[in-house]
Amino acid sequence: MKLVVQVKLLPTPVQASALEATLRACNRAATHASTVAFNRGVRDRNGLQKEVYADLKAAFGLSAQPAVRAVKKVVDAYATLRANLRAGNLGPSTSRRTGA
């Protein structure tokens, strides 16, 4: 049985600032991981993680879980893009991005 609970965060101003800084660091890390994935043609999670994990932790100050999640975010985004290109979901039929 699954139980779904909706929770509202009410951080203090200091906590809100820390959360925002963490989210910005995660997004910058994902951008870096995406650049590496694109430039090196790495498409799988394990391969990309091997390439960028240490960099994400050191350069962006992330702990293990956010670093791994940034990698997964990138891999999932590229998978979604490939699926949409194959399905012709990106633009009109005359667009170069339809994959036709």
Secondary structure, 3 states (H helix, E strand, C coil): CCCCCCCCCCCCHHHHHHHHHHHHHHHHHHHHHHHHHHHHCCCCHHHHHHHHHHHHHHHHCCCHHHHHHHHHHHHHHHHHHHHHHHHCCCCCCCCHHHCC
